[in-house]
């Protein structure tokens, strides 16, 4: 089997490449700089250019395209320019991949489209699964456009899987940004801490994507979140206990809004309790279903 991965040098992409390499997949990573692919992965992973490359000639029933491309949503304050880049980086990538498939005239065996639990908008009360409707706010708008960018493949007969990812815990990403205040005895949840934290260990993120790539019946949206989401106040408590540090120093909502504006309200001060209903039903077994085990593995 062959995987063609857009966004393969990113945080999740690198973990997925490692997962697939261990399972014997042939891997092609699309990049504007194929030399960077060689620097990141070394021998054994093929780097090809997005535009003008020959990657579309590799399409066929034994090839799965994985689209992880997109600018970091939580990199800083959402100015009008930043919001436009967030949307265009996702939509343009999906459309470019669809266009390449159409021009090649050969269909892949499957297409995995990245998305996020932000699709559901702020949902701080009750747990939700994939049956929930899309919510309100910028993140929900981004996710709807992101998912729609490759929907044309379904009409062409391609098995398309949408992975709505939660907060991914690994050596990097969101967890790396949380650690400094805790290590300096200033840790605590943002705002009230009542907002939901739908998390997933990076190993399960990569493992679940591989599982959906290899499961021929898998199609449609799947929440890539651990089966035990928590409120952020509990997340802070478990993180503090894992590090043997205090965890009760709440970061005031007004301070976060001053620093990050609209991004604070949608990313830091609200959330979801998203459950991986369809993923569990399909038979995926989580390596780290509980937060305590996940953080101990990463930080213990």
N, C-alpha and C positions, 0 to 999 in steps of 0.2 A: 504493500500500500504506500501511496505517496501523499504527502501533505504540502500544500502551497499556502504559506502563512504571510499575510499582510500585517505588519505591526509585530513581527516576530522578535525584534530586538528590545522590545519594551519589557516591563516588569512581569506581566503575565506571559507574554510571548516567550521569554527565555525559559520560564518554568515549563511551558508546554513543549518547547523543543526538547528539553531534557527528558520529559515524560515519554515523548514519542520516540526519541532515539533509543531509550531503554527497551521499547517494545518492537524495535526493528523497522520502524517506518523510514522511508526515504523522505528527506525534508528539503524543501526549497523555501527560502525566505526572501520576500520581495522588499526591495529597498532602493532608495534613490542613490545610495552609495553601497554597492555590493562589497566593496572593500571593508566596510564596517561590519558586515556579516562575518567575514573571515576573522576579524579582530575579536569579535564577541564569542564565536563558537569554535573557531579553529577548523581543522579538517573534518569532513564528514557532513557538513551542512552547506548546501549550495546557495549562493547569493545571486539573485537576478534583479535586473532593473524593472521598475514598474512599467515605464514607458519604453517602447522600442526593444524590449527584451523578448526572449523566445519562450517565456514560461507557458503561454497559452497552448503551445504545441504539446505540452505534457498532459493536457486534459484527457480524461477518459473515465470509465466507470470505476477504476481503481484509485482515483485521485479525489481528495477532499480539499476544498478551499476553506481557509479559516480567516475571517476578516476581523482583526483586532485593532485596526488602525484608528487613531483618533487622538486629539490633543488632550492633555491632562485637564480634567474639569476643576480640580482643587488646587491649581497652581497659584492662585492669587485672586485679587479683586476682579469682579466681572465688569469690565468696561464694555461699552458697545463693541469695540474692536475685538476684545477677547471673546465675547459671546459669539460674534460672527465667525471667528476662527474655530471655536469649539464645534459649531454646527457644520461649517463647510468641510473641516478635516474629516468628519465622519461621513457626511452625505457624499462628498466627492469620491472618497475611497470606495464606497459601496457601488456607486454608479460606474466607476472606472472598471471594477472587477466584472460587473454585469456586461458592460460593453465589450470587454475582451472575450468573454465567453460567447457572446452573440457573434462577434466577428470571426472567432475560431470555428464556429459551427459544430463544436464537439462539447458535449455536456460533461461536467464533473459528476462523480458519484454522489456527492453531497456538498452542501455549503453551510458553514457555521458562521452566523452573524452575531457579533458582539452587541450587547445592550447592557442595561443596568436596572437595578430595582428602583431607581429614580423614576422609572416609567410609571409607577403607581402614585407618585406625588407624596406629600406628607401624610402618613397614616400612623399616628402614634397611639391609637387606641387598641384595635384588635388585630390579631395575626391575619395575614392574607396569603393566598397562594396564586397560582397562575390564572385562576378564574376571575380575579379582580380586574376591574376596568382601569384604564389609564387615568391618572390624576391631573392635577393642575400644577402650574409653575414652569419655570424655564427648563429644569431637568426633565420633566415629563415631555415637554415639547421636543427637546433634543433626542430623547429615546424614541419617540414616535417617528421622527424624521430618520433617525439612524436605522431603525428596523425597516422602514419603508424603502430605504435606499437600494435594497437588493431583492425586494418582493417580486420583481418581474421574473426572477428565476423560477418561482413556483409555477407560473403559467407555462414555463418551458418544460416542466416535468422534473425539475431538480428537487431532491429532498433537502429542505432548508430547515435548519435548527437555529433558534434564537436563544442565546444565553444571557439572561438578565442577572448580572453579577452584583453581589453585595460588596461590603468592605473586605478587601482581600488582605489577610494577615501574612506577612512574610518578612524577610530581611530586606526592608525597603518599603516604599509605599506609605500608606496611612500610619502604620505602626511606628515606622521610623520617625515620623513627625510628632508622635505622641510621647516618645520615650524621654526626651530631654527634660521636660518639666517634672516628670515623675522621678527621674534620677537625681534631680536637684531639690527633692522634697517639696515640690510645688504642684503635685499632680492632683487631678480631679476631673469630673465630667464638665462638658461645656453646658452653660445655662443651668436649667433645672436637673438635667440628667434623665428626664422622663422619656426622652425621645428614643425610638427603637434603633438598635444597632444590629443589622443583619450582616453577619460576618461569615467568612469562610477562610480556612487555612489555604495557603497558596498550593500546597500539595493536592488538596481536594479540588481546587479550581482547575488545575491542570489535569488531574485524574478524571474529573467529571467531563471536561471537554473531550478528552480522548474516548471516554465511555460513550458519549453521544455520537462521536465520529464513527465508532465501530458498531454501534447498535443500529441496524438497518431499519428498525421500526420507529426510531426516534425522529420526530418532526414537530415543528412548532415551537412555542416558548417554554423555556425551563428556567426556574429560579436557581441560580448557582449560589446558594447560601447554606450554611450549616443548619441542621434540623432543630437547633436550639438557639434562636435569636434571644437577645437580652436587651433590657433598658441600659442606657449608657451609664447610669449610675452604678449598675452592677458590673458593667464592663470595666469601669474605672477601679472598682473595688478588687476585682480579680487581677487586673494588671498591677495594682499597687501591692497586693499580697504576693504575687509572683516575683516582684522586684524587691520585696521587703521594704516598701516605702509607703508613706501616707498617701491617701487617695480621696480625701474629702474637700479639697480646696477647689470649689466650683469656680470656673471661669465665667465672669458675669456676661450675660447676653449683650449688654450695651457695649462692652469692650470689644467683643467679637464683631459686632456690627460696625463699630468705628474702624476696625482693622480691615474687614473683608466685605462690608456692604451686603449686597443681596446674596452673595455666596454663603455668608454665615447663616442666614435664615434657612437656606435650602440644603446645605451640606452638613453644617455643624449643629444647628439648633432644632432640626426636625429629622425624621427618619421613617423607617418602616420595620415592622416585624414580619419579614417575608419568609415563608416556609417553602422548602424544595419539594412540594407535593408530587409533581410529575416525575422528578428525578428519582425520588425514593420508590415511587410506583414502578418505574422502569427497571429497578433492581440495582441502582448504584449503592454501594456500601461505603459510608464515610470513614475515612481514616481518623479524622478528628471531629467527632460529633459534638463534643463539649468544649466550652471556652477554656476551662482550666487546663485541659490536656493540650490544646492548641498553643496557648501561651507558654506553657512549661516546655513544650517541644522547641519553641523558637527562642525562649529567653532563659530557660532553666539552667 
